[in-house]
Amino acid sequence: MKLAIDHADGISFGSEVINPEVEKYAKKSGKPILEFKGEAEYADAYNEFYDLVLENSEVLAD
C-alpha cells in the first residue's frame, strides 16, 4: 500500500476502516485524500476529488 501511495497523484479510501499505519502514511504524503463516502454522497465527492487531482497533476500542465 505504501508503494501505491508513493506513486499515486491522489488517495481514495474505499472503506470506513483503514489500517492506522496506512492511513497515517497516506496523510503524511501530503497528497489529496478522498475519505470514505457513503453511497448517497459518493458520486459528487468522487467527481470533485478527481477534478482537484487533475488540476494539480502534471498531466494537464502546459
Jmol script that loads the backbone (N, CA, C; Angstrom):
load data "model"
ATOM      1  N   MET A   1       0.822  -1.193   0.000  1.00  0.00           N
ATOM      2  CA  MET A   1       0.000   0.000   0.000  1.00  0.00           C
ATOM      3  C   MET A   1       0.867   1.259   0.000  1.00  0.00           C
ATOM      4  N   LYS A   2       1.967   1.225   0.717  1.00  0.00           N
ATOM      5  CA  LYS A   2       2.832   2.398   0.765  1.00  0.00           C
ATOM      6  C   LYS A   2       3.424   2.699  -0.601  1.00  0.00           C
ATOM      7  N   LEU A   3       3.774   1.674  -1.345  1.00  0.00           N
ATOM      8  CA  LEU A   3       4.311   1.866  -2.687  1.00  0.00           C
ATOM      9  C   LEU A   3       3.252   2.510  -3.584  1.00  0.00           C
ATOM     10  N   ALA A   4       2.029   2.056  -3.470  1.00  0.00           N
ATOM     11  CA  ALA A   4       0.940   2.643  -4.248  1.00  0.00           C
ATOM     12  C   ALA A   4       0.751   4.108  -3.882  1.00  0.00           C
ATOM     13  N   ILE A   5       0.814   4.436  -2.611  1.00  0.00           N
ATOM     14  CA  ILE A   5       0.681   5.817  -2.154  1.00  0.00           C
ATOM     15  C   ILE A   5       1.815   6.663  -2.723  1.00  0.00           C
ATOM     16  N   ASP A   6       3.018   6.130  -2.697  1.00  0.00           N
ATOM     17  CA  ASP A   6       4.174   6.868  -3.218  1.00  0.00           C
ATOM     18  C   ASP A   6       4.018   7.239  -4.686  1.00  0.00           C
ATOM     19  N   HIS A   7       3.358   6.408  -5.458  1.00  0.00           N
ATOM     20  CA  HIS A   7       3.247   6.624  -6.901  1.00  0.00           C
ATOM     21  C   HIS A   7       1.890   7.187  -7.334  1.00  0.00           C
ATOM     22  N   ALA A   8       1.042   7.503  -6.382  1.00  0.00           N
ATOM     23  CA  ALA A   8      -0.302   7.998  -6.692  1.00  0.00           C
ATOM     24  C   ALA A   8      -0.324   9.522  -6.751  1.00  0.00           C
ATOM     25  N   ASP A   9      -1.250  10.056  -7.539  1.00  0.00           N
ATOM     26  CA  ASP A   9      -1.499  11.502  -7.553  1.00  0.00           C
ATOM     27  C   ASP A   9      -2.487  11.890  -6.464  1.00  0.00           C
ATOM     28  N   GLY A  10      -3.316  10.938  -6.056  1.00  0.00           N
ATOM     29  CA  GLY A  10      -4.301  11.149  -5.011  1.00  0.00           C
ATOM     30  C   GLY A  10      -4.673   9.812  -4.404  1.00  0.00           C
ATOM     31  N   ILE A  11      -5.292   9.858  -3.229  1.00  0.00           N
ATOM     32  CA  ILE A  11      -5.597   8.637  -2.487  1.00  0.00           C
ATOM     33  C   ILE A  11      -7.086   8.622  -2.156  1.00  0.00           C
ATOM     34  N   SER A  12      -7.712   7.498  -2.419  1.00  0.00           N
ATOM     35  CA  SER A  12      -9.134   7.327  -2.136  1.00  0.00           C
ATOM     36  C   SER A  12      -9.298   6.165  -1.159  1.00  0.00           C
ATOM     37  N   PHE A  13      -9.886   6.444   0.002  1.00  0.00           N
ATOM     38  CA  PHE A  13     -10.132   5.396   0.986  1.00  0.00           C
ATOM     39  C   PHE A  13     -11.437   4.689   0.620  1.00  0.00           C
ATOM     40  N   GLY A  14     -11.370   3.400   0.366  1.00  0.00           N
ATOM     41  CA  GLY A  14     -12.528   2.635  -0.076  1.00  0.00           C
ATOM     42  C   GLY A  14     -13.295   1.971   1.039  1.00  0.00           C
ATOM     43  N   SER A  15     -12.966   2.290   2.283  1.00  0.00           N
ATOM     44  CA  SER A  15     -13.627   1.680   3.426  1.00  0.00           C
ATOM     45  C   SER A  15     -13.630   2.669   4.583  1.00  0.00           C
ATOM     46  N   GLU A  16     -14.582   2.511   5.469  1.00  0.00           N
ATOM     47  CA  GLU A  16     -14.602   3.347   6.675  1.00  0.00           C
ATOM     48  C   GLU A  16     -13.445   2.987   7.603  1.00  0.00           C
ATOM     49  N   VAL A  17     -13.020   1.739   7.552  1.00  0.00           N
ATOM     50  CA  VAL A  17     -11.949   1.256   8.424  1.00  0.00           C
ATOM     51  C   VAL A  17     -10.682   1.086   7.600  1.00  0.00           C
ATOM     52  N   ILE A  18      -9.664   1.862   7.924  1.00  0.00           N
ATOM     53  CA  ILE A  18      -8.377   1.830   7.230  1.00  0.00           C
ATOM     54  C   ILE A  18      -7.309   1.448   8.248  1.00  0.00           C
ATOM     55  N   ASN A  19      -6.374   0.622   7.813  1.00  0.00           N
ATOM     56  CA  ASN A  19      -5.251   0.273   8.680  1.00  0.00           C
ATOM     57  C   ASN A  19      -4.614   1.575   9.171  1.00  0.00           C
ATOM     58  N   PRO A  20      -4.481   1.762  10.485  1.00  0.00           N
ATOM     59  CA  PRO A  20      -3.969   3.024  11.024  1.00  0.00           C
ATOM     60  C   PRO A  20      -2.591   3.411  10.478  1.00  0.00           C
ATOM     61  N   GLU A  21      -1.725   2.440  10.261  1.00  0.00           N
ATOM     62  CA  GLU A  21      -0.393   2.735   9.739  1.00  0.00           C
ATOM     63  C   GLU A  21      -0.485   3.265   8.304  1.00  0.00           C
ATOM     64  N   VAL A  22      -1.338   2.655   7.501  1.00  0.00           N
ATOM     65  CA  VAL A  22      -1.516   3.092   6.115  1.00  0.00           C
ATOM     66  C   VAL A  22      -2.175   4.470   6.083  1.00  0.00           C
ATOM     67  N   GLU A  23      -3.160   4.684   6.928  1.00  0.00           N
ATOM     68  CA  GLU A  23      -3.833   5.980   6.988  1.00  0.00           C
ATOM     69  C   GLU A  23      -2.855   7.086   7.366  1.00  0.00           C
ATOM     70  N   LYS A  24      -2.029   6.836   8.362  1.00  0.00           N
ATOM     71  CA  LYS A  24      -1.037   7.814   8.803  1.00  0.00           C
ATOM     72  C   LYS A  24      -0.046   8.111   7.673  1.00  0.00           C
ATOM     73  N   TYR A  25       0.418   7.072   6.985  1.00  0.00           N
ATOM     74  CA  TYR A  25       1.366   7.226   5.882  1.00  0.00           C
ATOM     75  C   TYR A  25       0.727   8.049   4.755  1.00  0.00           C
ATOM     76  N   ALA A  26      -0.518   7.757   4.444  1.00  0.00           N
ATOM     77  CA  ALA A  26      -1.222   8.482   3.379  1.00  0.00           C
ATOM     78  C   ALA A  26      -1.353   9.960   3.727  1.00  0.00           C
ATOM     79  N   LYS A  27      -1.723  10.246   4.943  1.00  0.00           N
ATOM     80  CA  LYS A  27      -1.904  11.640   5.358  1.00  0.00           C
ATOM     81  C   LYS A  27      -0.582  12.387   5.399  1.00  0.00           C
ATOM     82  N   LYS A  28       0.511  11.707   5.759  1.00  0.00           N
ATOM     83  CA  LYS A  28       1.826  12.341   5.779  1.00  0.00           C
ATOM     84  C   LYS A  28       2.352  12.605   4.370  1.00  0.00           C
ATOM     85  N   SER A  29       1.787  11.929   3.365  1.00  0.00           N
ATOM     86  CA  SER A  29       2.258  12.083   1.992  1.00  0.00           C
ATOM     87  C   SER A  29       1.973  13.475   1.434  1.00  0.00           C
ATOM     88  N   GLY A  30       0.987  14.154   2.002  1.00  0.00           N
ATOM     89  CA  GLY A  30       0.625  15.474   1.513  1.00  0.00           C
ATOM     90  C   GLY A  30      -0.213  15.445   0.239  1.00  0.00           C
ATOM     91  N   LYS A  31      -0.598  14.268  -0.194  1.00  0.00           N
ATOM     92  CA  LYS A  31      -1.392  14.128  -1.412  1.00  0.00           C
ATOM     93  C   LYS A  31      -2.871  14.272  -1.072  1.00  0.00           C
ATOM     94  N   PRO A  32      -3.669  14.682  -2.059  1.00  0.00           N
ATOM     95  CA  PRO A  32      -5.111  14.791  -1.795  1.00  0.00           C
ATOM     96  C   PRO A  32      -5.691  13.431  -1.411  1.00  0.00           C
ATOM     97  N   ILE A  33      -6.583  13.458  -0.431  1.00  0.00           N
ATOM     98  CA  ILE A  33      -7.206  12.229   0.051  1.00  0.00           C
ATOM     99  C   ILE A  33      -8.721  12.378  -0.006  1.00  0.00           C
ATOM    100  N   LEU A  34      -9.361  11.378  -0.583  1.00  0.00           N
ATOM    101  CA  LEU A  34     -10.820  11.295  -0.555  1.00  0.00           C
ATOM    102  C   LEU A  34     -11.163  10.305   0.550  1.00  0.00           C
ATOM    103  N   GLU A  35     -11.696  10.828   1.645  1.00  0.00           N
ATOM    104  CA  GLU A  35     -12.129   9.972   2.740  1.00  0.00           C
ATOM    105  C   GLU A  35     -13.293   9.112   2.249  1.00  0.00           C
ATOM    106  N   PHE A  36     -13.555   8.027   2.927  1.00  0.00           N
ATOM    107  CA  PHE A  36     -14.657   7.140   2.550  1.00  0.00           C
ATOM    108  C   PHE A  36     -15.971   7.906   2.542  1.00  0.00           C
ATOM    109  N   LYS A  37     -16.740   7.708   1.501  1.00  0.00           N
ATOM    110  CA  LYS A  37     -18.057   8.336   1.375  1.00  0.00           C
ATOM    111  C   LYS A  37     -19.107   7.257   1.196  1.00  0.00           C
ATOM    112  N   GLY A  38     -20.264   7.506   1.749  1.00  0.00           N
ATOM    113  CA  GLY A  38     -21.383   6.577   1.591  1.00  0.00           C
ATOM    114  C   GLY A  38     -21.959   6.651   0.191  1.00  0.00           C
ATOM    115  N   GLU A  39     -22.831   5.738  -0.097  1.00  0.00           N
ATOM    116  CA  GLU A  39     -23.413   5.621  -1.434  1.00  0.00           C
ATOM    117  C   GLU A  39     -24.107   6.910  -1.893  1.00  0.00           C
ATOM    118  N   ALA A  40     -24.774   7.596  -0.989  1.00  0.00           N
ATOM    119  CA  ALA A  40     -25.539   8.787  -1.342  1.00  0.00           C
ATOM    120  C   ALA A  40     -24.662   9.952  -1.764  1.00  0.00           C
ATOM    121  N   GLU A  41     -23.487  10.078  -1.187  1.00  0.00           N
ATOM    122  CA  GLU A  41     -22.629  11.221  -1.476  1.00  0.00           C
ATOM    123  C   GLU A  41     -21.387  10.878  -2.299  1.00  0.00           C
ATOM    124  N   TYR A  42     -21.222   9.611  -2.631  1.00  0.00           N
ATOM    125  CA  TYR A  42     -20.001   9.162  -3.282  1.00  0.00           C
ATOM    126  C   TYR A  42     -19.771   9.796  -4.650  1.00  0.00           C
ATOM    127  N   ALA A  43     -20.777   9.808  -5.510  1.00  0.00           N
ATOM    128  CA  ALA A  43     -20.589  10.276  -6.891  1.00  0.00           C
ATOM    129  C   ALA A  43     -20.126  11.731  -6.932  1.00  0.00           C
ATOM    130  N   ASP A  44     -20.777  12.603  -6.187  1.00  0.00           N
ATOM    131  CA  ASP A  44     -20.384  14.014  -6.176  1.00  0.00           C
ATOM    132  C   ASP A  44     -18.988  14.197  -5.579  1.00  0.00           C
ATOM    133  N   ALA A  45     -18.723  13.518  -4.470  1.00  0.00           N
ATOM    134  CA  ALA A  45     -17.405  13.632  -3.822  1.00  0.00           C
ATOM    135  C   ALA A  45     -16.310  13.114  -4.738  1.00  0.00           C
ATOM    136  N   TYR A  46     -16.552  12.015  -5.417  1.00  0.00           N
ATOM    137  CA  TYR A  46     -15.586  11.417  -6.342  1.00  0.00           C
ATOM    138  C   TYR A  46     -15.262  12.386  -7.470  1.00  0.00           C
ATOM    139  N   ASN A  47     -16.275  12.983  -8.076  1.00  0.00           N
ATOM    140  CA  ASN A  47     -16.066  13.933  -9.170  1.00  0.00           C
ATOM    141  C   ASN A  47     -15.272  15.150  -8.720  1.00  0.00           C
ATOM    142  N   GLU A  48     -15.624  15.713  -7.576  1.00  0.00           N
ATOM    143  CA  GLU A  48     -14.902  16.871  -7.045  1.00  0.00           C
ATOM    144  C   GLU A  48     -13.450  16.520  -6.730  1.00  0.00           C
ATOM    145  N   PHE A  49     -13.243  15.339  -6.144  1.00  0.00           N
ATOM    146  CA  PHE A  49     -11.895  14.905  -5.779  1.00  0.00           C
ATOM    147  C   PHE A  49     -11.022  14.754  -7.019  1.00  0.00           C
ATOM    148  N   TYR A  50     -11.520  14.080  -8.036  1.00  0.00           N
ATOM    149  CA  TYR A  50     -10.699  13.865  -9.224  1.00  0.00           C
ATOM    150  C   TYR A  50     -10.520  15.124 -10.051  1.00  0.00           C
ATOM    151  N   ASP A  51     -11.438  16.068  -9.980  1.00  0.00           N
ATOM    152  CA  ASP A  51     -11.192  17.380 -10.585  1.00  0.00           C
ATOM    153  C   ASP A  51     -10.003  18.040  -9.903  1.00  0.00           C
ATOM    154  N   LEU A  52      -9.966  17.973  -8.572  1.00  0.00           N
ATOM    155  CA  LEU A  52      -8.848  18.533  -7.805  1.00  0.00           C
ATOM    156  C   LEU A  52      -7.534  17.843  -8.153  1.00  0.00           C
ATOM    157  N   VAL A  53      -7.543  16.526  -8.217  1.00  0.00           N
ATOM    158  CA  VAL A  53      -6.328  15.775  -8.543  1.00  0.00           C
ATOM    159  C   VAL A  53      -5.829  16.161  -9.938  1.00  0.00           C
ATOM    160  N   LEU A  54      -6.730  16.243 -10.895  1.00  0.00           N
ATOM    161  CA  LEU A  54      -6.325  16.587 -12.262  1.00  0.00           C
ATOM    162  C   LEU A  54      -5.800  18.019 -12.353  1.00  0.00           C
ATOM    163  N   GLU A  55      -6.389  18.926 -11.607  1.00  0.00           N
ATOM    164  CA  GLU A  55      -5.904  20.312 -11.605  1.00  0.00           C
ATOM    165  C   GLU A  55      -4.478  20.400 -11.083  1.00  0.00           C
ATOM    166  N   ASN A  56      -4.132  19.547 -10.126  1.00  0.00           N
ATOM    167  CA  ASN A  56      -2.803  19.568  -9.514  1.00  0.00           C
ATOM    168  C   ASN A  56      -1.821  18.621 -10.178  1.00  0.00           C
ATOM    169  N   SER A  57      -2.265  17.892 -11.171  1.00  0.00           N
ATOM    170  CA  SER A  57      -1.456  16.884 -11.818  1.00  0.00           C
ATOM    171  C   SER A  57      -0.625  17.470 -12.952  1.00  0.00           C
ATOM    172  N   GLU A  58       0.507  16.859 -13.203  1.00  0.00           N
ATOM    173  CA  GLU A  58       1.360  17.266 -14.316  1.00  0.00           C
ATOM    174  C   GLU A  58       0.750  16.858 -15.656  1.00  0.00           C
ATOM    175  N   VAL A  59      -0.261  16.011 -15.632  1.00  0.00           N
ATOM    176  CA  VAL A  59      -0.904  15.552 -16.858  1.00  0.00           C
ATOM    177  C   VAL A  59      -1.479  16.725 -17.630  1.00  0.00           C
ATOM    178  N   LEU A  60      -2.050  17.693 -16.933  1.00  0.00           N
ATOM    179  CA  LEU A  60      -2.668  18.837 -17.591  1.00  0.00           C
ATOM    180  C   LEU A  60      -1.755  20.050 -17.631  1.00  0.00           C
ATOM    181  N   ALA A  61      -0.521  19.913 -17.183  1.00  0.00           N
ATOM    182  CA  ALA A  61       0.395  21.055 -17.140  1.00  0.00           C
ATOM    183  C   ALA A  61       0.754  21.494 -18.550  1.00  0.00           C
ATOM    184  N   ASP A  62       0.938  22.792 -18.696  1.00  0.00           N
ATOM    185  CA  ASP A  62       1.336  23.344 -20.005  1.00  0.00           C
ATOM    186  C   ASP A  62       2.794  23.111 -20.290  1.00  0.00           C
TER     187      ASP A  62
END
end "model"
wireframe off; spacefill off
backbone 0.3
color backbone group
